[in-house]
Structures are given as C-alpha cells and as structure tokens.
Amino acid sequence: MKNNLVKLIILLLIFTPQALIASKATADLSGRILLQVEQNGEAWYVNPITFEMYFLSRPMDAFQIMREQGIGITNKDLNKIPIGLLKNTSRDSDNDGLGDALENSIGTDIHSNDSDADSFNDWAEVKSAYNAIGKGVMPIDLAFSAKQNGRIFLQVESRGEAWYVNPGDNKRYFLGRPADAFEVMRSLGLGISDQDLFPDNTRADEPVVEETSDYKEIVTQADNFDLRQIEFLIMELVNQERLNAGLEAVEWNSELANVAREHSRDLANENSGFTGFYKACDYPIIHHEGNDFGFYNSDRLNNRDIYYYQKTGENIALVSAARVTVRFKEGDPAKEELENCAFERSRWDEEFRIKMEMETSESAKLEDLNNELDRRGREFNNRSEVEAAEVVWLSGFSVARDTVRGWMESQGHKDNILTAEYNEAGVGVDYVNGYIISTQVFINRAVCGYPGGACCKQSGYMPYCYIPYSCEQNICVN
C-alpha cells in the first residue's frame, strides 16, 4: 500500500473477542476440549470438521466461540442424543437438580420436579434417558449419537439453545449460559501437553484476517449471516436478562416474530437508500412508526389479525455487523467528513427524536418521518466516495449480544425486557448494507375478551369483552 494512503476505521464497534486459531489438530483430537496441563489449564476446542483449534479464554468468550461453531438441528434429531448432566450452576425453581434454562429447552416444568406426575424425579428420568414429559424412554439412537461426536448443535425449533456432544461418552451437554460453558470445559476437558497440542511449535497470536481491496467481493460475505439464528440468540439473551432479574422467560411466538420481521424488513428497505461502505458518512435510522402495514406496533399486530394481548411493547435496534477500514489520499475532503460523521449522525438522531416526541398527530409524525428520510437520502448522495479496503464481519452471536446489550443500557428498552407481565415475544431480524436491524415484540397474552375470542366471565357478572368490543353468543365482536 502506498505511503500517501491513510487508513481510518468507520462503523467501529466495541471489540468482540475473536477466536485465536492455532494450527490444525490431529484427527484423533476431533471435537475435543483440550486443557494445557503444562500451562495454566488454557482450553481449546477442536472443530470436528476442519480440525482447527479455537482458544477458549474467559467463560463469556468460551460461550461465544462455542456457539459460533454451532449448527442447527431439529428437535427430532436432537432427541436421539442422550443428555449428559453436570453440576447445575443456574437457577432451579423446583429444586430438582435441573436448571430452569435446561428445563425450558427440553420441555419439562420448571415449577414441578415431576413434570409428568409419574412419581419419578425429572433429574432421575433425564439422567436415565427416560421421557420426563411422557411415557416410556427417549428415542435414543446410539449410532447417530456416535457420528455427532464433538459437534455443537443449536435448537432451531426452540430458542437456539446450544448443546455440546462430548466424544468421551456420546452425550450432549447444555450450553445455556457462560457458566455452563465453563463447567463443560472444566469437567469434560482433556489434559494435553504443549508438544501434543502444538507439534509444529506454532500458534496464532492474532485473529486470522484475510485482506482484500475488492469491495464487491467483501460485501457479498454478508450473505453468510443466518438471520434466523440471530433471532433465536437475541431471544435467548433477553430471556437470560429476565432470569437474572428473577423473572420468568418469555415464550417464543412465531406470529409475533413474523410481524417483527416485517417491520425490520421495512426499516432495512428504507435504510438501503442512505447506507453503504462506499461513502464517507452514512445515515442509518430506526423508528417505531411504520409507513406500510401499521403506524404503531399495536396497529401492525391488529393488521395481521393478532388481538390476543392485554399489553404489548416493542424494542428496535440497529447495530453494525462489521468493522470497516477505508482508505483515501491525504487532503481528500472525505477525511473531514469521516471525522465529523459520528457527531453529525448523533445530532440528527437526537433532533429527529425530539421532533417526533413533540408531534401529537399521526399525520404530522408521518410527514416528519418522510421528510427525515428524504433529507438523509440527499445528504448521503452528497458525501464523498471512499474505498472499503477491509471489512471484518462480526459473528451472529456478537451481533445478538451487542443488540441486547444496547437495549439493556437504554431505560425504555430495558423496561420492556424486564416487564414481568410479558409472557410471549417474537424477534425479527433483517440486514442492510453492513447493519443488522432487529425488532422484538412483547405481549401479555389475553385468554379472553379480544375480537374473535371467547368473552371473559366473572362470577356474578355478565360475560364481557375489552372496550370497544361487545359479547355476542360468547364471542367478542366489533
């Protein structure tokens, strides 16, 4: 690279621990968690497909890296693999020896130590591969289990919960929290010498980064994002925040997720006109107001025939999915634009927020919104062009973590996450020009009183519905 070219970082994110990749391990270590006995017990995970070794440092980093190596699996196939149990380190509401997060994953009742009322403790049934929520034994397939040794699976039909299949016993171990990942490392790790771990005496000291100056080639890497997996990860992290606060987890609702996806998709389509790596400054924006299928969250739910809620809330986030390095010649006006970009975007966002809060009518808010979108499009087109010299994509877990972390640092979003009355939620994610947009919709589910549902009944009173609906033949109608 020529000396008169200057590199500047834009769209800079909080540093995400990256996997330090050593030289490949031998096939006999496939899928193992290795502990360096001649050092301080540092742990490494050997990918069973590529044999690459990933350094597991702190519990949170280990949890993240192990999840990043995960692949989706259906519940039908997952149930073929017997469950292994280690010391429980998480909340256990019914004191049966199974943590609440694990019980939510396998479908047992966190408030009963005998979910199927057969006089056998849930822990004992899971330990012995019996069905803890029904009759008989689990559909274990030992031949199938043996073929999955060392793999990490994500439950795609649930909340994306992770499981590690231990080569030592062909059982799967739950990776619900960083503490679980640490317990798996501590209990299932295999001691190994430095010579056996690094036979060629080489290891990486920095993350492996492939450089390219081909902008089109770089951007196409965005297609690797598994948006559905990010949705489940966000849901899981939100539920972990609720459990940490002593609240019940919210259940996944696919209909809410579909509404959330529509709003995220609409926002992504809007942002496509004023975001991109090739400009010195772009102007992403998110908002709760909708142009297409409902102005507010409740409107969007109703327009998709969802009325069965007493209360609803919505969180939205836009986070960078990459760290981008750009280059330009000294004296290029793009330098000043880059230096002022963060301040300018922050000022615009605050001005827009205040303006929307001051408006009292939907029509006025909609006019302000469309004016703002036009303004950002014009300014984006006027910005100087730059060359994206390097793009380092973040993992899906990092995106989900940054999304939930941002919500927890914002009081209004945090309040939604920690509202005890909410019992169902859905997450919808979309991608646009280096950003991931996430929407989460919460509800407190109503069992009666909503349009098309049964009328509510209370002793001594006539059946009723929520205003403005009326009860006719025990059905709530307009």
Secondary structure as UniProt FT lines:
FT   TURN            3..4
FT   STRAND          5..10
FT   STRAND          21..22
FT   HELIX           27..29
FT   TURN            30..31
FT   STRAND          33..36
FT   TURN            37..40
FT   STRAND          43..46
FT   TURN            48..50
FT   STRAND          53..56
FT   HELIX           59..68
FT   STRAND          71..73
FT   HELIX           75..78
FT   TURN            79..80
FT   TURN            93..94
FT   HELIX           100..106
FT   TURN            110..111
FT   TURN            115..116
FT   HELIX           122..127
FT   TURN            128..129
FT   TURN            132..133
FT   HELIX           142..147
FT   TURN            148..150
FT   STRAND          152..155
FT   TURN            156..159
FT   STRAND          162..166
FT   TURN            167..170
FT   STRAND          171..174
FT   HELIX           178..188
FT   STRAND          190..192
FT   HELIX           194..197
FT   TURN            199..200
FT   HELIX           215..219
FT   HELIX           220..224
FT   HELIX           227..244
FT   TURN            245..246
FT   STRAND          251..252
FT   HELIX           254..271
FT   TURN            272..273
FT   TURN            277..278
FT   HELIX           297..303
FT   TURN            304..305
FT   STRAND          309..320
FT   STRAND          322..329
FT   TURN            330..331
FT   HELIX           334..358
FT   HELIX           362..382
FT   STRAND          387..393
FT   HELIX           396..408
FT   HELIX           411..417
FT   TURN            420..421
FT   STRAND          424..432
FT   TURN            433..434
FT   STRAND          435..445
FT   TURN            451..452
FT   TURN            459..460
FT   TURN            467..468
FT   STRAND          470..472
FT   TURN            473..474
FT   STRAND          475..477
//
